[in-house]
């Protein structure tokens, strides 16, 4: 019974095992009646053990091919001593090949450089070859990973098979233990045989690589010894005087080099043969950078190296200057790295181009930067923005004189554009702040110009006393400048301070006797202060005829002409006036006012209907008797009428009683003439005229008034006759027209024209003089004009 059971169990076991083995590719072949030969074939993901061996040996062949290519590449380019770390395959074989090269003689290097220049096609082929090698590089990097992947499945699947066998044995009884043990032994023998084969292959590959490396190192040692001997010969030859044959050879080589350089343009190439030498330290930095770049993009090329045109002379070797900016940067980097012992003869002979020391750029002063911007805005006539910028500067940099000067200038420009006296006062204030820095301002010319601008503006606004303070400040700074002293006397002259004019002119003439301006001012003081026309004439005439700067002004021509008139030299005076007209000082021969507005209608006499004030004038004429009574009452009381102060009288008595002056009411005087002043308040074009007066004028018999002109063309003058007992014996000439006064009548004339008065009667003449705005002046002009 047991005999039947045992065969049946064996059959069941065999059937079950056949089913399991068929799923794993197990083939059973009968060898006899009871003996079985089992052949187990494991199929893995790689196609089996022999497929893995084929792939492994193929990869190893590729690897050895790459090693050979790199060795051949470096052998062909060893004369330029390019470190292998610069090769595209340097990362794969880092540490396998010695990167230090031996020095070679100059003749070999020279030949190589000539060959490289003569055969550009070789460079192209070499570049193509490098590109092909770049495509194969990923195989070498993945080699180790593939080997590991081939070995790991084998090792992992074998335990799995053993585990399956053990599970089968545990499920069954002890029957069939002999068969199972035999199968396990056979599988272990096959695995051990395959592992031994792999290990043998790896060891063979390692030994082959080591032999190749050893051969390469041996060749390098031989080359190093040969190079050392040749370098010694070179050193000896440089110390010894060159022979004639050597000189002839060198000349021939120089001629060949010149021909090559003339025919071949330096071209950029990726060839390692034309790359510049670098040190090992530089190479390590490049390797690290290259590893980072390979992580971002594996297909990017290594750093490009620029080619150099090199001239080799007999005594010196100089690098060419015609290189691009990238090449210069690379040379500067090489220059900073100390040269190592392994550098080639070529690298030791080439003199790197010295880089100009980069001077640190000085940071621009914030004040200067903001000042420049503000000045640019002012130049572009963007005055509003310029003013804001200068306000910021004067706030943040209050101790900077130029900030206040710039603000003054832009305010001055704005005042002219807007016709604003307020802006002009602000400009004057800014000028004063600048001038207050005194000696802190180094530039004398700039300081003087600013002071003169301030003085001119103060004169325009009628603030002459402040102007004299600026004059004294300038004279104190530059005491040897006569022009500054003459400007001071001119300011005194404008306010009719003749005593100071004479004083300053005398001091100036003591230092500079021939100064024409000083003579002019002194002559004016003699004429107006002392009335000595004969003594004043030579000074005035000399100054005006000198044509020197400071003597060519309308007032000086007017003064010279009037002096000649008062000396009864009328023909000469008219000649002076004609010259003044030719120079543009006067509008015409007879209209010689000094403070004029352009394009205003000018004629000697006017009619009331022409000026638009007909109603106001008619009301005054209607009340002429009431006005006369107030005037006569004042005239009968002593001390109210004052003598004319402008020295316009040739002889006689000419007095006046002011009610309004420069547009302001004289309060005390108006209280004595309430009717007249109440009527004038209804005539603001007259009472508010800031360039005129309203006054009672009395002229005694036997009075003659010199020919003279009023100061401005901005006004017209009306005479309302109050008392004229002898009209045929009194007269007035305006230009070339004459009139007389008749009681209750009114006439209007332009006093900017030359006018002259005679009173040849025996009784006084009393008139009400009213100055009024020129009808063509706008309201804005009337408000902006400076009072006179």
C-alpha positions in Angstrom: 0.0 0.0 0.0 2.7 2.3 0.9 4.3 1.6 -2.5 1.3 2.8 -4.3 1.0 5.8 -2.2 4.5 7.0 -2.7 4.4 6.9 -6.5 1.1 8.7 -6.5 2.4 11.4 -4.2 5.4 11.8 -6.5 3.1 12.1 -9.5 1.0 14.8 -7.8 4.2 16.6 -6.7 5.6 16.4 -10.2 2.3 17.7 -11.7 2.2 20.6 -9.3 5.8 21.4 -9.9 5.3 21.3 -13.6 2.5 23.8 -13.3 4.7 26.2 -11.2 7.8 25.8 -13.3 5.8 26.4 -16.5 5.0 29.9 -15.2 8.7 30.6 -14.6 9.9 29.2 -17.9 11.0 25.8 -16.5 11.5 23.1 -19.1 11.7 19.3 -18.1 13.4 16.8 -20.2 13.4 13.1 -19.5 16.8 11.4 -19.5 15.6 7.9 -18.5 13.0 5.9 -16.8 13.1 7.7 -13.5 15.9 10.3 -13.8 14.9 13.9 -14.7 17.1 16.7 -16.0 15.7 20.1 -15.0 16.7 23.2 -17.0 15.6 26.4 -15.3 15.7 29.7 -17.3 15.1 32.9 -15.5 13.7 35.7 -17.7 14.4 39.1 -16.3 13.5 42.7 -17.4 16.8 42.9 -19.3 16.2 39.8 -21.4 18.3 37.4 -19.3 21.8 37.1 -18.0 23.5 36.8 -21.4 21.7 39.9 -22.7 22.9 41.8 -19.6 26.4 40.6 -20.4 26.2 41.8 -24.0 25.0 45.2 -23.0 27.6 45.5 -20.3 30.5 44.6 -22.7 29.0 47.0 -25.3 29.0 49.8 -22.7 32.5 49.0 -21.6 33.6 49.1 -25.3 32.1 52.5 -25.6 33.8 53.6 -22.4 37.2 52.4 -23.6 36.6 54.2 -26.9 35.9 57.4 -25.1 39.1 57.0 -23.1 41.0 56.5 -26.2 39.4 59.6 -27.9 40.3 61.8 -24.9 43.9 60.5 -24.8 44.2 61.1 -28.6 42.7 64.5 -28.2 45.1 65.6 -25.5 48.0 64.1 -27.3 47.2 66.2 -30.3 46.9 69.4 -28.3 49.5 68.9 -25.6 51.7 71.7 -27.0 49.3 74.4 -25.9 49.2 72.8 -22.4 45.5 73.0 -22.1 44.5 71.3 -18.8 42.2 68.3 -19.2 39.8 69.8 -16.7 38.7 72.0 -19.6 37.8 69.0 -21.7 34.1 68.1 -22.2 34.9 64.7 -20.7 36.9 66.0 -17.7 34.0 65.3 -15.3 33.7 61.7 -16.3 37.3 60.8 -15.8 38.1 63.3 -13.0 41.2 62.0 -11.3 41.9 59.2 -13.8 44.3 61.3 -15.9 47.1 63.6 -14.7 46.1 67.2 -15.6 49.6 68.6 -15.2 51.6 69.0 -18.4 55.2 69.3 -19.1 56.8 72.3 -20.8 57.8 72.1 -24.4 60.1 74.0 -26.6 59.1 77.1 -28.4 59.8 75.7 -31.8 57.1 73.0 -31.5 54.6 75.5 -30.2 55.4 77.8 -33.1 54.8 75.0 -35.5 51.6 74.0 -33.9 50.3 77.6 -34.0 51.2 77.9 -37.7 49.4 74.6 -38.4 46.4 75.8 -36.6 46.3 79.0 -38.5 47.1 77.4 -41.9 44.4 74.7 -41.7 41.2 76.2 -40.4 39.3 73.1 -41.8 40.9 71.0 -39.2 39.4 73.2 -36.5 36.0 72.8 -38.1 36.4 69.0 -38.2 37.6 69.1 -34.6 34.6 71.1 -33.6 32.3 68.6 -35.3 34.1 65.8 -33.5 33.7 67.6 -30.2 30.0 68.0 -30.8 29.7 64.3 -31.5 31.5 63.5 -28.3 29.1 65.8 -26.5 26.2 63.7 -27.7 27.9 60.5 -26.4 28.7 61.9 -23.0 25.4 60.9 -21.3 26.2 57.2 -21.9 29.4 57.5 -19.8 27.5 59.2 -17.0 24.8 56.6 -16.9 27.1 53.6 -17.1 27.4 53.0 -13.4 23.7 53.3 -12.9 23.0 50.7 -15.6 25.4 48.3 -14.2 23.8 48.5 -10.8 20.4 48.1 -12.3 21.6 44.9 -14.1 23.0 43.4 -10.9 20.1 44.3 -8.6 17.3 42.4 -10.4 19.5 39.3 -10.4 20.2 39.5 -6.7 16.6 40.3 -5.9 14.9 37.7 -8.0 17.1 34.8 -6.8 16.0 35.1 -3.2 12.4 35.3 -4.4 12.9 31.9 -6.2 14.5 30.4 -3.1 11.6 31.6 -1.0 9.1 30.0 -3.4 11.0 26.8 -3.2 11.0 26.8 0.5 7.2 27.5 0.6 6.6 24.6 -1.7 8.7 22.3 0.5 6.9 23.4 3.6 3.5 22.7 2.2 4.5 19.2 1.1 5.7 16.4 3.2 9.3 15.1 3.3 8.5 13.3 0.1 10.6 14.6 -2.8 13.2 16.3 -0.6 16.0 14.8 -2.7 14.6 16.3 -5.9 14.2 19.7 -4.3 17.8 19.7 -2.9 19.2 18.8 -6.2 17.3 21.6 -7.9 18.5 24.2 -5.4 22.1 23.0 -5.8 21.9 23.4 -9.6 20.4 26.9 -9.3 23.1 28.0 -6.9 25.8 26.7 -9.2 24.4 28.7 -12.1 24.1 31.9 -10.0 27.7 31.6 -8.7 28.9 31.0 -12.3 27.1 34.2 -13.6 28.4 36.3 -10.7 31.9 35.1 -11.3 31.6 36.0 -14.9 30.5 39.6 -14.1 33.2 40.1 -11.5 35.8 38.8 -13.9 34.6 41.2 -16.6 34.7 44.2 -14.2 38.2 43.2 -13.0 39.4 42.9 -16.6 38.0 46.3 -17.5 39.6 47.9 -14.4 42.9 46.3 -15.3 42.7 47.5 -18.9 42.0 51.0 -17.7 44.8 51.0 -15.2 47.2 49.8 -17.9 46.1 52.5 -20.3 46.5 55.1 -17.5 50.0 53.8 -16.6 51.1 53.9 -20.3 49.8 57.5 -20.5 51.6 58.5 -17.3 54.8 56.9 -18.6 54.5 58.8 -21.8 54.0 62.0 -19.9 57.1 61.4 -17.8 59.1 60.8 -21.0 57.8 64.0 -22.5 58.4 65.9 -19.3 62.1 64.8 -19.2 62.5 65.7 -22.9 60.9 69.1 -22.3 63.1 69.8 -19.4 66.2 69.1 -21.5 64.9 71.2 -24.3 64.1 74.1 -21.9 67.7 74.0 -20.6 68.8 74.3 -24.2 66.5 77.2 -24.7 67.8 79.0 -21.6 71.4 78.4 -22.7 70.6 79.7 -26.1 69.0 82.9 -24.8 72.0 83.6 -22.6 74.4 83.0 -25.5 74.7 85.6 -28.3 72.7 84.5 -31.3 74.6 83.5 -34.3 74.1 84.8 -37.8 72.4 81.6 -38.9 70.0 81.7 -36.0 69.2 85.3 -36.7 68.5 84.4 -40.4 66.3 81.6 -39.3 64.4 83.8 -36.9 63.9 86.4 -39.6 62.5 83.8 -41.9 60.2 82.6 -39.2 59.1 86.2 -38.5 58.3 86.7 -42.2 56.3 83.5 -42.3 54.4 84.6 -39.2 53.7 88.0 -40.7 52.4 86.3 -43.9 50.2 84.1 -41.8 48.8 86.9 -39.7 48.1 89.1 -42.8 46.2 86.3 -44.6 44.3 84.8 -41.7 41.9 86.8 -39.5 41.7 85.7 -35.9 38.5 83.7 -35.5 36.6 82.4 -32.5 36.6 78.7 -32.0 35.7 76.3 -29.3 38.8 74.2 -30.0 40.8 73.5 -26.9 44.0 74.0 -28.9 43.4 77.8 -29.1 42.0 78.3 -25.6 44.0 80.4 -23.1 45.9 78.6 -20.4 44.4 78.5 -16.9 45.7 77.3 -13.6 44.3 74.3 -11.6 42.7 76.6 -9.2 40.8 78.3 -12.0 39.9 74.8 -13.4 38.4 73.7 -10.1 36.2 76.9 -10.1 35.1 76.2 -13.6 34.3 72.6 -12.8 32.1 73.6 -9.9 30.3 76.1 -12.1 30.0 73.6 -14.9 28.4 71.1 -12.5 25.8 73.7 -11.5 25.1 74.5 -15.2 24.7 70.8 -16.1 22.0 70.5 -13.5 20.0 73.3 -15.2 20.7 72.2 -18.8 22.7 69.1 -19.7 23.0 70.0 -23.3 24.7 73.4 -22.8 28.3 73.6 -24.0 31.3 74.3 -21.8 32.7 77.8 -21.4 33.9 79.2 -24.7 37.5 80.1 -25.1 38.5 82.8 -27.4 41.4 82.5 -29.8 44.4 84.8 -29.6 46.6 86.3 -32.4 50.1 86.1 -31.2 53.3 87.6 -32.5 56.5 85.9 -31.7 59.7 88.0 -32.1 63.3 87.0 -31.5 63.7 88.8 -28.2 60.1 89.4 -27.0 56.7 88.0 -27.4 53.7 90.3 -27.2 50.1 89.4 -27.4 47.9 91.1 -30.0 45.7 94.0 -29.0 42.9 93.2 -31.3 40.8 91.0 -29.1 37.2 91.3 -28.0 35.9 92.2 -24.6 35.3 88.6 -23.5 38.9 87.7 -24.4 40.2 90.7 -22.4 38.2 89.6 -19.3 39.5 86.1 -19.6 43.1 87.4 -19.8 42.5 89.5 -16.7 41.3 86.5 -14.8 44.4 84.5 -15.8 46.6 87.4 -14.7 45.1 87.4 -11.3 45.8 83.7 -10.8 49.5 82.9 -10.0 51.2 80.9 -12.6 52.0 77.3 -11.6 55.1 75.3 -12.4 53.2 73.1 -14.9 52.4 76.0 -17.2 53.7 75.7 -20.8 56.5 77.7 -22.3 54.0 79.7 -24.4 52.1 80.8 -21.2 55.4 81.9 -19.6 56.4 84.0 -22.6 53.1 85.7 -23.3 52.9 89.0 -21.5 49.3 89.4 -20.4 47.7 92.7 -21.2 47.6 94.9 -18.1 44.2 96.0 -17.2 43.7 99.7 -16.3 43.1 100.0 -12.6 39.4 100.7 -12.2 39.2 103.8 -10.2 36.2 103.8 -7.8 33.6 106.2 -9.1 33.0 108.9 -6.7 29.4 109.1 -5.6 27.9 112.3 -6.7 27.0 114.8 -4.0 23.3 114.8 -3.4 23.3 118.6 -3.4 25.1 118.9 -6.7 22.7 116.4 -8.2 19.6 118.2 -7.1 21.2 121.6 -8.1 21.9 120.3 -11.6 18.3 119.1 -12.0 16.9 122.5 -10.8 19.2 124.4 -13.2 18.1 122.2 -16.0 14.4 123.0 -15.3 15.3 126.6 -15.3 17.1 126.3 -18.6 14.0 124.6 -20.1 12.0 127.6 -18.8 10.0 125.3 -16.5 10.1 128.0 -13.8 7.4 126.6 -11.6 9.2 123.2 -11.2 12.6 125.0 -10.9 11.2 127.1 -8.1 9.9 124.0 -6.2 13.3 122.4 -6.6 15.2 125.4 -5.3 12.8 125.8 -2.4 13.6 122.2 -1.5 17.3 122.9 -1.8 17.2 126.0 0.4 15.3 124.0 3.0 17.5 120.9 3.0 20.8 122.7 2.3 20.4 126.1 3.9 24.1 126.4 4.3 24.8 126.2 0.5 25.1 129.6 -1.2 24.3 128.3 -4.6 20.9 127.1 -3.5 19.9 130.7 -2.6 21.5 132.1 -5.7 19.6 129.7 -8.0 16.3 130.6 -6.2 17.0 134.3 -6.6 17.6 133.9 -10.4 14.4 131.8 -11.0 12.3 134.2 -9.0 13.7 137.1 -11.0 12.7 135.3 -14.2 9.3 134.6 -12.9 8.8 138.3 -11.9 9.6 139.4 -15.4 7.2 136.8 -16.9 4.4 137.6 -14.5 5.2 141.3 -14.2 5.0 140.8 -10.4 6.8 143.1 -8.0 6.1 140.6 -5.2 8.1 138.0 -7.0 10.8 140.5 -7.5 11.0 141.3 -3.8 11.3 137.6 -3.2 14.2 137.4 -5.6 15.9 140.4 -3.8 15.5 138.6 -0.5 17.1 135.4 -2.0 20.0 137.5 -3.4 20.5 139.1 0.1 20.7 135.6 1.7 23.3 134.6 -0.9 25.4 137.8 -0.4 25.2 137.3 3.4 27.6 134.3 3.0 30.3 136.8 2.3 33.8 135.3 2.3 32.3 131.8 2.1 31.6 132.5 -1.5 34.9 132.0 -3.2 34.0 133.1 -6.7 34.4 136.9 -6.8 32.8 137.3 -10.2 29.8 135.3 -9.2 29.4 137.2 -6.0 29.7 140.6 -7.8 27.2 139.6 -10.5 24.7 138.5 -7.9 25.2 141.8 -6.0 24.7 143.9 -9.2 21.5 142.0 -10.1 20.2 142.7 -6.6 21.1 146.4 -7.0 19.4 146.7 -10.3 16.2 145.2 -8.9 16.2 147.5 -5.9 16.7 150.5 -8.2 13.7 149.4 -10.3 11.6 149.2 -7.2 12.8 152.5 -6.0 14.6 151.1 -2.9 17.8 153.0 -3.5 18.9 153.1 0.1 19.0 149.3 0.3 20.9 149.3 -2.9 23.6 151.5 -1.5 24.2 148.9 1.3 24.8 146.3 -1.4 27.2 148.7 -3.1 29.3 149.1 0.0 29.4 145.3 0.5 30.8 144.9 -3.0 33.4 147.7 -2.6 34.5 146.2 0.7 35.2 142.9 -1.0 36.9 144.4 -4.1 38.2 147.8 -3.1 40.4 148.2 -6.2 37.6 148.0 -8.7 36.6 151.6 -9.8 33.5 150.3 -11.5 31.9 149.4 -8.2 32.5 152.9 -6.9 31.0 154.4 -10.0 27.9 152.3 -9.6 27.5 153.6 -6.0 27.7 157.2 -7.2 25.1 156.3 -9.9 22.7 155.1 -7.3 23.1 158.3 -5.3 22.5 160.2 -8.5 19.2 158.4 -9.1 17.9 159.6 -5.8 19.3 163.0 -6.4 21.7 162.8 -3.4 24.1 165.1 -5.1 26.3 165.5 -2.1 27.1 161.8 -2.0 27.6 161.7 -5.8 30.2 164.4 -5.5 31.9 162.7 -2.6 32.3 159.3 -4.2 33.3 160.8 -7.5 36.1 162.9 -5.9 37.4 159.8 -4.1 37.4 157.8 -7.3 39.2 160.5 -9.3 42.0 160.7 -6.7 42.7 157.0 -7.4 41.9 157.0 -11.1 42.1 160.6 -12.5 41.3 159.7 -16.0 38.3 157.5 -15.3 35.6 158.8 -17.6 32.7 157.6 -15.5 34.0 159.3 -12.4 34.4 162.5 -14.4 30.9 162.2 -15.7 29.5 161.9 -12.2 31.6 164.8 -11.0 30.4 167.0 -13.8 26.7 166.1 -13.0 27.3 167.1 -9.3 28.8 170.4 -10.4 25.9 171.1 -12.7 23.0 170.1 -10.5 24.4 170.8 -7.0 26.2 174.0 -7.6 24.7 175.1 -10.9 28.2 175.7 -12.3 27.5 174.8 -16.0 30.7 176.2 -17.3 32.8 174.1 -15.0 30.7 171.0 -15.5 30.6 171.1 -19.3 34.2 169.8 -19.9 33.7 166.8 -17.6 30.4 165.9 -19.2 31.6 166.4 -22.7 34.8 164.3 -22.1 32.9 161.4 -20.6 30.1 161.2 -23.3 32.5 161.5 -26.1 34.9 158.8 -24.7 32.2 156.2 -25.5 33.5 154.2 -22.5 31.3 151.7 -20.7 29.1 153.5 -18.2 29.0 156.8 -20.1 26.5 155.8 -22.8 23.2 156.3 -21.1 20.2 158.4 -22.1 20.4 160.5 -18.9 24.0 161.5 -19.6 23.2 162.6 -23.2 20.2 164.5 -21.8 22.4 166.2 -19.1 25.0 167.2 -21.7 22.4 168.6 -24.0 20.6 170.6 -21.3 23.9 172.0 -20.1 24.7 173.2 -23.6 21.2 174.7 -23.9 21.6 176.6 -20.6 24.9 178.0 -21.9 22.9 179.1 -25.0 24.6 176.5 -27.3 21.4 175.3 -28.8 22.9 174.0 -32.0 25.4 171.8 -30.1 22.6 170.6 -27.8 20.4 169.5 -30.7 23.4 167.6 -32.2 23.8 165.7 -28.9 20.1 164.9 -28.9 20.3 163.6 -32.4 23.1 161.3 -31.4 20.9 160.1 -28.5 18.0 159.4 -30.9 20.4 157.5 -33.2 21.5 155.3 -30.3 17.9 154.6 -29.3 18.1 156.6 -26.1 15.2 159.0 -27.1 12.0 158.4 -29.0 12.4 161.6 -30.9 14.4 164.8 -31.0 11.9 166.5 -28.5 10.5 163.5 -26.6 13.4 162.6 -24.4 11.8 161.0 -21.3 13.7 158.3 -19.6 11.1 156.0 -18.0 9.0 154.9 -20.9 6.6 152.2 -21.9 6.7 151.1 -25.5 4.0 151.6 -28.2 2.2 154.4 -26.4 0.7 157.2 -28.6 2.8 160.3 -28.4 1.9 163.9 -29.4 2.6 167.3 -27.8 -1.0 168.3 -27.2 -4.2 166.3 -26.5 -7.9 166.9 -26.5 -10.1 165.8 -23.6 -12.2 163.5 -25.8 -9.0 161.7 -27.0 -8.1 160.5 -23.6 -11.5 159.3 -22.3 -11.5 161.4 -19.2 -13.8 164.1 -20.7 -16.5 163.8 -17.9 -14.1 164.1 -15.0 -12.3 167.0 -16.6 -15.6 168.7 -17.4 -16.6 168.5 -13.7 -13.3 170.1 -12.7 -13.8 172.9 -15.2 -17.3 173.5 -13.8 -15.9 174.0 -10.3 -12.8 176.0 -11.3 -13.8 179.0 -9.2 -14.2 177.0 -6.0 -10.8 175.4 -6.7 -9.3 178.9 -7.4 -10.6 180.3 -4.0 -8.9 177.4 -2.1 -5.7 178.0 -4.0 -5.7 181.8 -3.5 -6.4 181.2 0.2 -3.4 179.0 0.5 -1.3 181.4 -1.5 -2.1 184.3 0.8 -0.7 182.4 3.7 3.1 182.1 4.1 4.8 178.8 4.4 2.5 176.6 2.4 3.9 176.9 -1.1 7.4 175.6 -1.6 10.0 176.4 -4.2 10.5 174.1 -7.2 13.3 171.7 -6.3 14.4 170.4 -9.7 16.4 173.4 -10.6 14.4 174.0 -13.8 14.2 177.8 -13.4 16.5 180.1 -15.3 15.2 183.0 -13.2 12.1 184.1 -11.3 10.0 182.4 -8.7 8.2 179.2 -9.2 6.4 177.5 -6.3 4.0 174.6 -5.7 1.6 173.1 -3.2 1.1 169.3 -3.4 -2.2 167.6 -2.9 -1.4 164.1 -4.3 2.0 162.7 -5.1 2.8 159.3 -6.6 -0.8 158.2 -6.2 -0.9 159.0 -2.5 -3.0 161.8 -0.8 -1.1 164.4 1.2 -3.5 164.4 4.1 -2.6 167.7 5.8 -2.6 169.6 2.5 -5.9 168.2 1.5 -7.5 169.3 4.7 -6.8 172.8 3.7 -8.4 172.3 0.3 -11.3 170.0 0.9 -13.3 170.9 -2.2 -10.5 170.4 -4.5 -9.5 167.0 -3.0 -13.1 165.8 -2.9 -13.4 166.4 -6.7 -10.1 164.7 -7.3 -11.3 161.6 -5.4 -13.9 161.2 -8.1 -11.1 161.2 -10.7 -8.9 158.2 -9.7 -7.0 158.2 -13.0 -5.4 161.4 -11.8 -5.4 161.1 -8.0 -4.2 157.5 -8.2 -1.5 158.1 -10.8 1.7 156.8 -9.2 3.8 158.5 -11.8 2.5 161.9 -11.3 1.3 164.7 -9.1 -1.7 166.9 -8.4 -0.7 170.4 -7.1 -1.3 174.1 -7.2 1.5 175.9 -9.2 2.2 179.6 -8.9 4.6 181.5 -11.2 5.6 185.0 -10.4 6.3 187.6 -13.1 9.7 187.6 -14.7 10.1 183.8 -14.5 11.8 181.7 -17.1 11.8 177.8 -16.9 14.6 176.0 -18.9 13.6 173.7 -21.6 13.2 170.3 -20.0 11.3 167.0 -20.4 9.2 165.0 -17.9 10.5 161.7 -16.7 8.0 159.4 -18.3 5.6 158.9 -21.2 3.2 157.0 -19.0 1.3 160.1 -18.1 -0.4 163.2 -19.6 -0.5 166.6 -17.9 -3.5 169.0 -17.7 -3.4 172.7 -16.7 -6.6 174.1 -15.3 -6.1 177.9 -15.4 -7.2 179.6 -12.1 -5.5 182.9 -12.4 -4.0 184.4 -15.6 -4.4 188.2 -15.7 -2.0 188.7 -18.6 -2.4 185.8 -21.0 -0.6 187.5 -23.8 2.5 187.8 -21.6 2.7 184.2 -20.6 3.3 181.2 -22.8 4.4 177.6 -22.9 6.2 175.8 -25.7 5.8 172.0 -26.1 8.1 170.7 -28.8 7.5 173.3 -31.5 4.0 174.4 -30.5 3.1 177.2 -28.1 0.0 177.9 -25.9 -1.1 180.4 -23.3 -3.3 180.3 -20.2 -6.8 181.6 -19.9 -8.9 181.6 -16.7 -11.4 178.7 -16.5 -9.9 176.9 -19.5 -8.0 173.6 -19.5 -5.5 172.2 -22.0 -3.7 168.8 -22.0 -0.1 168.1 -23.2 2.4 165.4 -23.0 5.2 166.6 -20.7 7.6 163.9 -21.9 8.1 166.3 -24.8 10.5 169.2 -24.3 8.6 172.2 -22.9 9.7 175.7 -21.9 7.8 178.4 -20.0 7.9 182.3 -20.0 6.2 184.7 -17.7 6.9 188.2 -18.9 3.9 189.8 -17.1 3.6 191.7 -13.9 1.1 189.6 -11.9 1.3 185.9 -10.7 -0.2 183.1 -12.7 -2.0 180.3 -10.8 -2.9 176.9 -12.2 -4.0 173.4 -11.0 -1.7 170.8 -12.5 -3.1 167.3 -12.8 -1.1 164.3 -14.0 -3.2 161.3 -15.2 -2.4 157.9 -16.6 -1.8 157.6 -20.3 -5.1 156.2 -21.7 -3.4 153.3 -23.5 -2.0 151.8 -20.4 -3.8 148.7 -19.1 -4.9 148.3 -15.5 -2.2 145.7 -15.0 0.5 148.1 -16.2 -0.7 150.9 -14.0 -0.5 148.6 -11.0 3.0 147.3 -11.8 4.8 150.5 -12.8 7.2 151.9 -10.2 6.1 155.3 -8.8 7.9 158.4 -10.0 
